Amino acid sequence: MSNGGISLSHDAQNFRKKTWIKPMKTNPPNAPKDGDHCSVIGGTHKSKSGTVRDVNTSKTGHVTITVVQADGERFKTLAKNVVVHVDDQRQ
């Protein structure tokens, strides 16, 4: 492989192939936050609702939340499966 008339070693060629720029992570404006009331619209816990108590991001980038229902029941679900109820007081 040639780079402007300069030959690269096999190791340098492999390094160039494996190097990439990761996109910057951004949180959407409607991302669930601790204390928000939400409803689950997909997945195993579909049609349940409650209060967000814990927000975690896994090594792979998936956001999981713990939801506590009014009766104290807790469950974990993916943030992409919930809709946050917006209050007039929330800014």
Helices and strands as residue ranges (DSSP letters): E 2-3, E 6-7, H 10-18, E 37-40, E 49-57, E 63-68, E 74-78, G 79-81, E 82-84
